[in-house]
Amino acid sequence: MGLSIGVVTIDYLPQPPQPMYKFMQDLMADPGVGTDMDLFDDAEPWEAGDGENVFYEFERDELLRRADGWAAKQHIDAADRATLLQWVDHLPYRGDFIMLHLGI
């Protein structure tokens, strides 16, 4: 077993408009947001921190499913839902993974 050593850098993104901002707020409070009806997403993401500063690591498809489930539960209209999913899909993933720092 080898030891991996990594340095974390954070590139803060511009504050997104709605509904992306609200989705990220709800994701910060509950990383399982949007998974209520998702039979394929029962795993919790890797996380560190608590309260007002958290790190979550998501696979692209997992985060897209959560965003879509959240939008359905919030009754987001089709245009805003498409905008949300496009925004999530175009986040700066490394491969198909992203680590988000969500903080206040």
GROMACS elastic network, one bead per residue, 0.5 to 0.9 nm:
[ bonds ]
;  ai    aj funct       b0    kb
   10   100     6  0.87125   500
   10   101     6  0.76041   500
   12    15     6  0.86666   500
   12   101     6  0.85611   500
   13    16     6  0.80451   500
   15    21     6  0.72372   500
   16    19     6  0.82145   500
   16    20     6  0.59356   500
   16    21     6  0.54727   500
   17    20     6  0.59650   500
   17    21     6  0.57279   500
   17    22     6  0.85379   500
   18    21     6  0.51763   500
   18    22     6  0.62346   500
   18    23     6  0.82078   500
   18    80     6  0.83054   500
   18    84     6  0.84410   500
   19    22     6  0.54147   500
   19    23     6  0.62630   500
   19    24     6  0.87882   500
   19    71     6  0.85123   500
   19    76     6  0.80689   500
   19    80     6  0.68032   500
   19    81     6  0.79795   500
   19    83     6  0.83414   500
   19    84     6  0.65072   500
   20    23     6  0.51077   500
   20    24     6  0.62457   500
   20    25     6  0.86638   500
   20    67     6  0.88702   500
   20    80     6  0.89923   500
   20    83     6  0.83598   500
   20    84     6  0.56610   500
   20    85     6  0.88602   500
   20    87     6  0.75455   500
   20    88     6  0.81598   500
   21    24     6  0.52429   500
   21    25     6  0.62492   500
   21    26     6  0.87387   500
   22    26     6  0.61656   500
   22    27     6  0.84491   500
   23    26     6  0.51820   500
   23    27     6  0.60161   500
   23    28     6  0.85700   500
   23    33     6  0.86007   500
   23    67     6  0.70075   500
   23    70     6  0.72301   500
   23    71     6  0.81268   500
   23    84     6  0.85402   500
   24    28     6  0.60370   500
   24    29     6  0.86699   500
   24   102     6  0.77005   500
   25    28     6  0.51627   500
   25    29     6  0.65228   500
   25    30     6  0.87407   500
   25   102     6  0.80963   500
   26    29     6  0.51613   500
   26    30     6  0.60682   500
   26    31     6  0.78708   500
   26    33     6  0.67862   500
   26    70     6  0.88509   500
   27    32     6  0.72057   500
   27    33     6  0.58117   500
   27    34     6  0.86607   500
   27    66     6  0.87754   500
   27    67     6  0.89672   500
   27   102     6  0.86006   500
   28    31     6  0.62093   500
   28    51     6  0.86237   500
   28    52     6  0.82220   500
   28    53     6  0.84344   500
   28    54     6  0.70925   500
   28    55     6  0.87651   500
   28    56     6  0.85704   500
   28   101     6  0.88591   500
   28   102     6  0.60007   500
   28   103     6  0.77638   500
   29    33     6  0.84471   500
   29    51     6  0.79366   500
   29    52     6  0.87727   500
   30    33     6  0.55025   500
   31    34     6  0.86879   500
   31    44     6  0.71724   500
   31    45     6  0.70678   500
   31    47     6  0.87292   500
   31    56     6  0.75841   500
   31    66     6  0.88032   500
   32    35     6  0.57910   500
   32    36     6  0.80439   500
   32    41     6  0.87554   500
   32    42     6  0.82659   500
   32    43     6  0.83892   500
   32    44     6  0.66058   500
   32    45     6  0.81283   500
   32    66     6  0.74811   500
   33    36     6  0.73859   500
   33    66     6  0.61834   500
   33    67     6  0.80027   500
   33    69     6  0.77939   500
   33    70     6  0.63282   500
   34    37     6  0.76411   500
   34    38     6  0.77497   500
   34    65     6  0.72739   500
   34    67     6  0.62092   500
   34    68     6  0.69416   500
   34    71     6  0.76740   500
   34    72     6  0.82138   500
   34    73     6  0.73769   500
   35    39     6  0.79671   500
   35    40     6  0.86441   500
   35    41     6  0.62635   500
   35    42     6  0.73085   500
   35    65     6  0.75783   500
   35    66     6  0.57407   500
   35    67     6  0.89596   500
   35    69     6  0.61656   500
   35    70     6  0.76700   500
   36    39     6  0.83941   500
   36    41     6  0.89558   500
   36    69     6  0.75117   500
   36    70     6  0.87710   500
   36    73     6  0.88962   500
   37    41     6  0.89069   500
   37    69     6  0.74095   500
   38    41     6  0.55580   500
   38    42     6  0.75941   500
   38    65     6  0.78344   500
   38    66     6  0.83707   500
   38    69     6  0.75166   500
   39    42     6  0.70324   500
   40    43     6  0.87242   500
   40    62     6  0.89673   500
   41    44     6  0.82913   500
   41    62     6  0.70211   500
   41    65     6  0.80404   500
   41    66     6  0.83842   500
   44    47     6  0.84084   500
   45    56     6  0.61861   500
   45    57     6  0.58038   500
   45    58     6  0.60467   500
   45    59     6  0.87221   500
   46    55     6  0.79858   500
   46    56     6  0.56477   500
   46    57     6  0.53437   500
   46    58     6  0.75840   500
   46    99     6  0.89288   500
   47    50     6  0.88487   500
   47    54     6  0.69515   500
   47    55     6  0.53050   500
   47    57     6  0.65745   500
   48    53     6  0.86201   500
   48    54     6  0.57370   500
   48    55     6  0.51563   500
   48    56     6  0.68585   500
   49    52     6  0.82699   500
   49    53     6  0.58691   500
   49    55     6  0.63136   500
   49    56     6  0.89809   500
   50    53     6  0.57921   500
   50    54     6  0.54346   500
   50    55     6  0.85845   500
   51    54     6  0.70121   500
   51   103     6  0.83654   500
   52   102     6  0.75916   500
   52   103     6  0.50838   500
   52   104     6  0.54265   500
   53   101     6  0.70376   500
   53   102     6  0.58166   500
   53   104     6  0.67425   500
   54   100     6  0.80065   500
   54   101     6  0.56991   500
   54   102     6  0.54231   500
   54   103     6  0.63533   500
   55    99     6  0.65514   500
   55   100     6  0.54564   500
   55   102     6  0.63917   500
   55   103     6  0.86892   500
   56    98     6  0.81579   500
   56    99     6  0.54684   500
   56   100     6  0.52645   500
   56   101     6  0.67092   500
   56   102     6  0.80898   500
   57    97     6  0.69652   500
   57    98     6  0.55785   500
   57   100     6  0.62379   500
   57   101     6  0.89711   500
   58    61     6  0.82808   500
   58    62     6  0.63401   500
   58    63     6  0.59922   500
   58    96     6  0.84629   500
   58    97     6  0.56703   500
   58    98     6  0.54955   500
   58    99     6  0.64014   500
   58   100     6  0.80217   500
   59    62     6  0.52219   500
   59    63     6  0.62746   500
   59    64     6  0.86559   500
   59    93     6  0.85410   500
   59    96     6  0.56232   500
   59    98     6  0.64697   500
   59    99     6  0.89083   500
   60    63     6  0.52939   500
   60    64     6  0.61580   500
   60    65     6  0.86700   500
   60    88     6  0.81103   500
   60    89     6  0.69250   500
   60    91     6  0.88893   500
   60    93     6  0.73919   500
   60    95     6  0.88740   500
   60    96     6  0.52749   500
   60    97     6  0.57813   500
   60    98     6  0.72128   500
   61    64     6  0.50458   500
   61    65     6  0.61363   500
   61    66     6  0.86280   500
   61    89     6  0.84718   500
   61    96     6  0.80112   500
   62    65     6  0.52032   500
   62    66     6  0.62995   500
   62    67     6  0.87043   500
   63    66     6  0.50489   500
   63    67     6  0.61363   500
   63    68     6  0.85540   500
   63    88     6  0.73397   500
   63    89     6  0.84548   500
   64    67     6  0.50809   500
   64    68     6  0.60954   500
   64    69     6  0.85300   500
   64    85     6  0.63267   500
   64    86     6  0.89609   500
   64    88     6  0.63990   500
   64    89     6  0.67737   500
   65    68     6  0.50651   500
   65    69     6  0.60223   500
   65    70     6  0.84198   500
   65    85     6  0.89175   500
   66    69     6  0.50872   500
   66    70     6  0.59565   500
   66    71     6  0.84842   500
   67    70     6  0.50572   500
   67    71     6  0.60827   500
   67    72     6  0.86316   500
   67    81     6  0.84943   500
   67    84     6  0.72831   500
   67    85     6  0.66438   500
   67    88     6  0.76152   500
   68    71     6  0.50991   500
   68    72     6  0.62476   500
   68    73     6  0.86931   500
   68    81     6  0.72154   500
   68    82     6  0.89138   500
   68    84     6  0.82114   500
   68    85     6  0.68576   500
   69    72     6  0.51516   500
   69    73     6  0.62324   500
   69    74     6  0.85892   500
   70    73     6  0.51620   500
   70    74     6  0.60809   500
   70    75     6  0.85293   500
   70    76     6  0.86057   500
   71    74     6  0.50786   500
   71    75     6  0.60209   500
   71    76     6  0.51069   500
   71    77     6  0.81442   500
   71    80     6  0.85816   500
   71    81     6  0.60588   500
   71    84     6  0.82499   500
   72    75     6  0.50746   500
   72    76     6  0.62682   500
   72    77     6  0.86050   500
   72    81     6  0.82171   500
   73    76     6  0.78171   500
   75    78     6  0.89862   500
   76    79     6  0.82394   500
   76    80     6  0.62761   500
   76    81     6  0.58544   500
   77    80     6  0.55379   500
   77    81     6  0.60052   500
   77    82     6  0.86449   500
   78    82     6  0.60995   500
   78    83     6  0.85893   500
   79    82     6  0.52063   500
   79    83     6  0.62678   500
   79    84     6  0.86878   500
   80    84     6  0.60765   500
   80    85     6  0.86044   500
   81    84     6  0.50707   500
   81    85     6  0.62133   500
   81    86     6  0.85659   500
   82    85     6  0.51737   500
   82    86     6  0.60769   500
   82    87     6  0.85208   500
   83    86     6  0.51555   500
   83    87     6  0.60911   500
   83    88     6  0.86245   500
   84    87     6  0.51119   500
   84    88     6  0.61749   500
   84    89     6  0.85184   500
   85    88     6  0.50917   500
   85    89     6  0.59751   500
   85    90     6  0.85620   500
   86    89     6  0.50103   500
   86    90     6  0.61736   500
   86    91     6  0.88260   500
   87    90     6  0.52343   500
   87    91     6  0.64467   500
   88    91     6  0.54347   500
   89    92     6  0.86785   500
   89    93     6  0.86357   500
   90    93     6  0.77809   500
   91    98     6  0.79982   500
   92    97     6  0.88430   500
   92    98     6  0.70861   500
   93    96     6  0.57336   500
   93    97     6  0.52476   500
   93    99     6  0.80986   500
   94    97     6  0.53236   500
   94    98     6  0.60642   500
   94    99     6  0.88358   500
   95    98     6  0.81998   500
